[in-house]
Amino acid sequence: MLEETKCQYSVHTQYEEQLINMFYFSTHLIMSPLYLAIVFYAIYSRWTNRNSLMFWQKWFLLLLSLGSFLRSVYFATQPFTMLGIYSIPVKIRLMILVGLPNIFFLGIYLIVLFLWLDVYVQSRKEWKVNIRTCYIIVYSIVMTALTIIVSFDFSLGFDTKNTSTGSTQTSNVLEKGFFLFLCGLYVITSIAFVFLSIKFANMLSGASALRYRVQLLQRKITILTLVVVGSFILRTIIITLHVIYPCPITEQAYWMDIVYYFFLEVVPLGTVVVILYEKIGSVNIV
């Protein structure tokens, strides 16, 4: 995610550079199998429950596997690219390996939102809304808009020589627009999570179910909302600063990748999977 090239005022001794490269190399090769394990988990869940999965479950597992696979490729190749062992064009790294997984994972969080919205709509018997259709329309609009941005970006020029530094720095208006648009989606999704979690809390307060079960559901909703909204807010701040002012954030980029992706992507995704799945392949609303 973050720029691996140093600012001009960032100076390291040869020994420090070796330690940095070792740390960067090892952490990335740890994160790659971690994402790959998520891919195998999603494939295993899909295969073992292939005859009983609903639309939401199939789509959840598909997005999880696609996003995790691309992220695994990014972490597996980035150290070699940065060290100049082999090269991947910057546009592929930036838009495909860095940007596209964000959209797949965002689709997972939208599934959670629309499942919650479905329950809320069902509680308002006078409302007749096809939640599945609404989800498809919303996610299609998001994917179409970002596909157009990426297509125009690639059509402006594909510099296969710009591969040596391992950089993921945005270089034109379209690339900056892609990630700022993504930040806007994070903000909107965060607002929706807060709104629906409050609605759920109010709805559960008047539920006739056992009190301990109601409290358990409220706790799950609160934890999920706090983790997702907190990660989205931090990601929005970091991405925005990265696009506008790259150097102050990226000076120590050799450790930022592991911190950024583990705590702001793996942990929220893990929270969603743990809370939504009581057993493999069996999706619950909370």
N, C-alpha and C positions, 0 to 999 in steps of 0.2 A: 504494500500500500504506500509506504513512505519512501522518499527519495534516498537512495543509498550513496549518492555522491556527496562529498563533504563540502561545506562552505569554505570560502577562501581562507577564513581565519581559523579553521579547524586543523590543528597540526598534531600529528602523532609520531612517536618514535617508531623505528622499524620493529622493535619488540612489541610495542602496543598494537601496531598494525597486524602482526601475526596473531596476537591474542584476539583481536577484533574479528579477523577472518575466521579463526577457529570457532569462536562463539557463534558467529553468524552462520557458518556452515553447519555446525552441529544442531543448532536450534531449528533451522529450516528443515533439516533432514529428520528431525523429530516430529515436526508439525505435519510433514507430508504423509507419513504413515497414519497419523491420527485422523486426518481427513479421509484417508483411504479406508480406514476402519469404519468410518461413518458410511461410506459408500457400500461396503460389504454388508453392513447392518441393514441399510435400506433395501438392498437387493434380496437379502435373506428374508426380511419381513414381507416383501412383495411376493416372493416365490412361495413361502410356506403358507401364506394366507390368500393365494391368488384366486380362490373360488368364493371368498367371503368378503373381500374388501369393497367398500363403497367408493363413490367418486372422490370424496374428500381425502380418503386414505390413500388411494392410488396417486392422486395428484401431489399430496404431501410427500410421499416416498420418492416420487419422480424428481421433484424439485430438490429434495434433500440430496439425492444421489448425484444429480447434475452439478449442483453448486459445489458439493464436496469434492467431486472428481476434478473440476477445473482448479479449485483451490489447492488440491494435492499436487497437480501438475506445476502450479506456480511455485510452491515451496520446494519441490524437487529440482526444478530447473534454475531458480533464481540465484543460488550460490555459484553455480557453474557459469552462469551468464555474467555475474558481477566480477568473477575472477578471470573472465576472458577465455575460459576453457572452450565454450561454444556460445553462440549468440542466437537470440530470438529477437526479431524486430520489435521495436518499442511499442508500436501500435497494437501488436498482438498481446504483449504483456499487459499494457495499460487497459485496453478496452475489453479484451477477451478473458485474460487470466485474472485481472484485478477487478474490472467493472462488472462483467456479466454474472459472476457468482452472487454479487450483492443483490441483483435483480431476482435470481432464483430464490435466495433466502428470504427476500422481502415477500415473495409470493407465499412462503410458509406462514409468515406472521399475518398476512392478509387472510389466510385460511382460518387462523384462530379467531380473528376479528369477525369474519363472516359466520363462523359457527356460533359465536356469542350473539351476533346480530340475529341469527335465525331463531335462537331461543327467545330473545327479547320480542321479536315479531310475533312468534307463536303465543306469547303471553298477552299480546294485544290482538284479540280475536278479530277486531274490525279491520286489521291490516292484512292485505293479501299481496304478498311479495314473494317472487321466486328468487331466493337467496343465491342459489347455484348460478342462475343466469346473470344476476348482478355481479357476482364474483368474476365470471368469465368476461363480462363486458369491461369491468374495471381493470382487471389484469391485462386484458388484450390492449386496452388504451395505453397503459404504462409501457408494455412491451413494444407496441407500435411506435410510440414517441421516441423511445430510446434506440430502437432499430434504425429509425430515420436519422438520428444524430450520428450513430456509429457509421451508417452507410455514407453519409456526407463526409464524415471525417476521413474514412478510407479513400473516398473518391478524390479528396483534395491532394492526396499524394501518399505513396507508400515507400518510405525511405528504408530500404533493407540494409543500408550501411549504418544506420543509426542504431547500433546494437551493442556497443562495446562496454558501456558503463553499468549495465543492469538497472538503468534509471527507469522509474515509473512516474516521472514528473510530467504533468500536463503541459503541452507545448502550444496549443492554439485555443481559440475561443470555443470551438465545438467540444473539445475534450474537457475544458473547464466547465462548460455548460452541462455536460453529461453528469459530472460529479456534483455540481451545485443543484441540478435537478433531482439527483438522488437524495441530497440533503433535504430538499423540500418534501420529498416523499417520506423521509424519516420523521420530519416534524409533523406532517399530517397524520401519519400512522400513530405517532405517540399521542397526539390529541385524541384520536379515535379510541386508543386503548384506555386512556384515562376516563373518557366519557362513558364507554360501555362498562368499565369496571365499576363505576359509581352507580350506573343503572342496575347492574347485577347485584351490587350490595344492597340497594334499596329493595329490589325484587325478592332477594333471599331473606331479608328481614321479616317479610310477611309470609314466608313459606311455612307450610304445616309439617314439614319433615322433622325428624329428630334434631334436637338442638345441636348436638355434637357434629352431626353431618353437615348442617348448615355452616357451622363455624369452620369446618374443614374446607368446604368449598370456598368460603370467603377468604380463608388464608391462602389457598392455592391461587385464587384470582389476584390477590394482593401481591404475592411473591412474583408471579408471572408478569404483572403489570410493572412493578418496580424494576425488575431486571431488564425487561425489554425497553421500557421508556428510558431508563438510565443509560443503557448502552447506545440507544439511538441518539440521545442528546450529546453524549461524549463523542460519538462518531461524527455527528454533524459539526461540532466545534473543530475537531481535528481535521476533517476533510476540508472544511472551509478555510482554515488557516493554512493547510497544505497547498491549496490551490492559489491562495493570495500571497502568503508569505512562507515559502518553502523552507528557507534556510534555518530559522529559529527552531523549527520542529525536527528537522531532518538531520541536524548535526550529529546526533547520536543514533542514527537510523539502524545501526547494527543490532540494537536491542529493541527498537520500537516495533518491528514486525511481530515478534513473539508476544509482546505485551498487548499490542493492538488486536491482533487476530484471536489470541487465546481468550482474553478477558472480555472483548467486545463482540466476538462472533461465536467462538466455540461454547463459552459459558451460557449465553442466551439461548443458543440452539439446543444445548443440552438440557436447559431448564424447560424448554418447550416440550422436548421429547419425553423427559421424565414425568412431567405433570400431565401431559396429554395421553401418555401411554401407560396403562396399568400392566399390560402385558404386550409382548411384541405383536405389532400389527393391529392392536385393538384400540382404536382412537376413541377417546372420550372428550366431552366438551371441556371439562376441567378435571 
